[in-house]
Amino acid sequence: MPDSQTPASRGGVRLARGASPWLLPTVATAALSLTRARRSGRWAAVAVPTTALAAGMLWFFRDPEREITQGRVISPADGVVQSIMPWKDGRTRVAIFMSPLNVHVNRAPLAGTVTSVEHVPGGFVPAFNKESENNERVVWHFDTELGDIEMVQIAGAVARRIVPYVPQGTKVEQGERIGLIRFGSRVDIYLPEGVEVAVEVGQATTAGVTRIDRD
């Protein structure tokens, strides 16, 4: 299944699908202020912050191509491993914190079929907080060669919108783009019982590249 992306220019720079509601007004405002700044000092003062904001938005919504790593389970998110916790049912939860500087497009940790995509309303406390487990989130389940794999996209204090790219019933390839969280946030993945974790707390991860499990 091909990924849906928005080309930002003929040069091949791509932006994340779902960026338009934030990006288009910001870029339009920056373009207007730059145009009027030639004739007005007041508009020149406006042009500086609006242009900086537009540039920041373009950076935030970048969606680079990746050479997908071979392995059973790969990272669904760019970020830093915040915690690794054994779960009561024998699974292990790996939580990855995503700062506003990270790429915020999330990828499928394994190949399989999306069996569930559930939106759960909640709060918006900072994603590095323990209370963020009650935040707005989208819970994914994948039917894979390892059985059911659960992944959770969690909104943060700034991230107020999670944009799933694929619906229930979709077959996805490992490393395929499956959704976007706007601004700082967190992604949790639950490894099945018996699967050993290969990452450590504090380790940086790259979606589609960093392997999460160990042979």
C-alpha positions as CSV (number, residue, x, y, z in Angstrom):
1,M,0.0,0.0,0.0
2,P,1.7,3.3,-1.0
3,D,2.1,6.0,1.6
4,S,0.1,9.2,1.1
5,Q,2.3,12.3,1.4
6,T,2.1,15.9,0.4
7,P,5.0,17.2,-1.8
8,A,6.3,20.5,-0.5
9,S,8.3,21.3,-3.6
10,R,9.5,20.0,-6.9
11,G,12.8,19.2,-5.1
12,G,11.3,16.2,-3.5
13,V,10.9,17.6,0.1
14,R,7.8,16.0,1.6
15,L,5.6,16.9,4.4
16,A,3.5,14.7,6.6
17,R,-0.1,14.0,5.6
18,G,-2.4,15.9,8.0
19,A,-0.1,18.9,8.2
20,S,-2.3,21.2,6.1
21,P,-4.7,22.6,8.8
22,W,-1.7,24.0,10.7
23,L,0.8,24.6,7.9
24,L,-1.3,26.4,5.2
25,P,-2.5,29.3,7.4
26,T,0.9,29.8,8.8
27,V,2.7,29.9,5.4
28,A,-0.1,32.1,4.0
29,T,0.3,34.6,6.8
30,A,4.1,34.6,6.4
31,A,3.8,35.2,2.6
32,L,1.3,38.0,3.1
33,S,3.5,39.7,5.7
34,L,6.6,39.4,3.6
35,T,4.8,40.9,0.6
36,R,3.5,43.9,2.6
37,A,6.8,44.4,4.5
38,R,8.3,46.0,1.4
39,R,5.9,49.0,1.8
40,S,5.4,49.1,5.6
41,G,7.7,48.9,8.6
42,R,4.8,47.7,10.7
43,W,4.4,44.7,8.4
44,A,8.1,44.1,8.5
45,A,8.0,43.7,12.2
46,V,5.2,41.1,11.7
47,A,7.1,39.3,8.9
48,V,10.0,38.2,11.1
49,P,8.1,36.1,13.7
50,T,5.5,34.7,11.1
51,T,8.3,33.6,8.7
52,A,10.2,32.0,11.6
53,L,7.0,30.2,12.6
54,A,6.4,29.0,9.1
55,A,9.9,27.7,8.8
56,G,9.5,25.9,12.2
57,M,6.3,24.3,10.9
58,L,7.9,23.1,7.7
59,W,10.7,21.5,9.9
60,F,8.3,20.0,12.3
61,F,6.1,18.4,9.6
62,R,8.9,16.9,7.6
63,D,8.5,13.3,6.6
64,P,11.8,11.8,5.4
65,E,12.2,8.6,3.5
66,R,13.7,5.8,5.5
67,E,15.5,2.6,4.7
68,I,13.6,0.2,6.9
69,T,15.6,-2.1,9.2
70,Q,15.2,-5.8,9.1
71,G,14.0,-7.3,12.4
72,R,11.0,-8.6,14.2
73,V,10.0,-5.4,15.9
74,I,11.2,-1.9,14.9
75,S,10.5,1.4,16.5
76,P,7.2,3.1,15.6
77,A,8.5,6.5,16.6
78,D,11.4,9.0,16.6
79,G,12.3,10.0,20.1
80,V,13.9,8.8,23.3
81,V,13.0,5.7,25.3
82,Q,11.2,7.1,28.4
83,S,10.5,3.8,30.2
84,I,10.5,0.0,29.9
85,M,7.9,-1.6,32.1
86,P,6.9,-5.3,32.6
87,W,3.1,-5.6,32.4
88,K,0.8,-7.8,34.5
89,D,-0.1,-10.0,31.5
90,G,3.6,-10.8,30.7
91,R,4.1,-8.2,28.0
92,T,6.7,-5.4,28.2
93,R,5.8,-1.8,27.5
94,V,8.3,0.4,25.8
95,A,7.4,4.1,26.0
96,I,9.0,6.5,23.5
97,F,8.8,10.3,24.2
98,M,8.7,12.5,21.1
99,S,9.8,16.1,21.5
100,P,8.6,18.9,19.1
101,L,12.0,18.5,17.3
102,N,11.4,14.9,16.3
103,V,9.7,13.6,13.1
104,H,6.2,13.0,14.3
105,V,5.1,10.5,11.6
106,N,4.7,7.1,13.2
107,R,5.3,3.7,11.5
108,A,4.1,0.2,11.8
109,P,6.4,-1.8,14.1
110,L,5.6,-5.1,12.3
111,A,4.0,-6.2,9.1
112,G,0.4,-7.4,9.7
113,T,-3.3,-6.4,9.6
114,V,-4.7,-3.5,11.6
115,T,-7.4,-5.2,13.7
116,S,-8.4,-2.1,15.7
117,V,-8.0,1.6,15.7
118,E,-9.7,3.1,18.8
119,H,-9.7,6.8,19.7
120,V,-9.9,7.3,23.5
121,P,-10.7,10.9,24.8
122,G,-8.6,12.2,27.6
123,G,-6.4,15.1,29.0
124,F,-3.4,16.9,27.6
125,V,-0.7,16.8,30.4
126,P,2.9,16.7,29.2
127,A,3.7,13.4,27.6
128,F,6.7,12.8,29.9
129,N,4.4,12.8,32.9
130,K,3.1,9.6,34.4
131,E,-0.4,11.1,34.3
132,S,-0.1,11.2,30.5
133,E,-1.4,7.6,30.4
134,N,-4.9,9.2,30.8
135,N,-4.3,11.6,27.9
136,E,-6.1,11.7,24.6
137,R,-4.8,8.7,22.6
138,V,-5.3,6.3,19.8
139,V,-4.9,2.6,20.6
140,W,-3.8,0.3,17.7
141,H,-3.9,-3.5,17.5
142,F,-2.0,-5.4,14.8
143,D,-2.4,-9.1,13.9
144,T,1.2,-10.1,13.2
145,E,3.5,-13.2,13.1
146,L,4.1,-12.6,16.9
147,G,0.4,-12.5,17.6
148,D,-1.5,-9.4,18.7
149,I,0.7,-6.3,19.0
150,E,-0.6,-3.2,20.8
151,M,0.6,0.3,20.0
152,V,-0.7,3.5,21.6
153,Q,-0.2,7.1,20.3
154,I,-0.6,9.5,23.2
155,A,-1.2,13.3,22.8
156,G,0.9,15.7,24.9
157,A,0.5,19.2,26.4
158,V,0.9,20.7,22.9
159,A,-0.2,17.8,20.7
160,R,-4.0,18.1,20.5
161,R,-4.6,16.0,17.4
162,I,-3.7,12.4,16.4
163,V,-4.2,11.6,12.7
164,P,-4.4,7.9,11.9
165,Y,-3.6,7.2,8.2
166,V,-5.0,3.7,7.8
167,P,-8.3,2.2,9.0
168,Q,-9.1,-1.1,10.6
169,G,-8.7,-4.0,8.3
170,T,-5.7,-2.5,6.4
171,K,-2.7,-4.8,5.7
172,V,0.5,-2.8,6.5
173,E,4.1,-3.5,5.8
174,Q,6.7,-3.1,8.5
175,G,7.9,0.5,8.6
176,E,4.9,1.8,6.7
177,R,3.5,5.2,7.8
178,I,0.4,4.7,9.8
179,G,-0.3,8.1,11.5
180,L,0.8,11.5,12.8
181,I,0.8,13.1,16.2
182,R,1.1,16.9,16.0
183,F,3.8,18.3,18.3
184,G,5.3,16.8,21.5
185,S,3.8,13.4,22.4
186,R,4.5,9.7,23.2
187,V,4.2,6.3,21.6
188,D,4.0,3.1,23.6
189,I,4.5,-0.4,22.1
190,Y,3.8,-3.6,24.0
191,L,6.1,-6.5,23.3
192,P,4.6,-10.0,23.7
193,E,5.7,-12.3,26.6
194,G,9.1,-13.9,25.9
195,V,10.3,-11.1,23.5
196,E,13.5,-9.5,24.9
197,V,13.9,-5.7,24.8
198,A,16.9,-4.5,22.9
199,V,16.8,-0.8,23.8
200,E,17.5,1.0,27.0
201,V,15.9,4.0,28.9
202,G,17.4,7.2,27.5
203,Q,18.3,5.7,24.1
204,A,17.3,7.6,21.0
205,T,15.1,5.8,18.5
206,T,14.3,6.3,14.9
207,A,11.0,5.2,13.4
208,G,11.5,2.3,11.0
209,V,15.2,2.1,11.8
210,T,15.8,1.3,15.5
211,R,15.2,-2.3,16.4
212,I,13.2,-2.7,19.6
213,D,13.5,-6.5,20.2
214,R,16.5,-8.8,20.5
215,D,17.0,-12.2,18.9
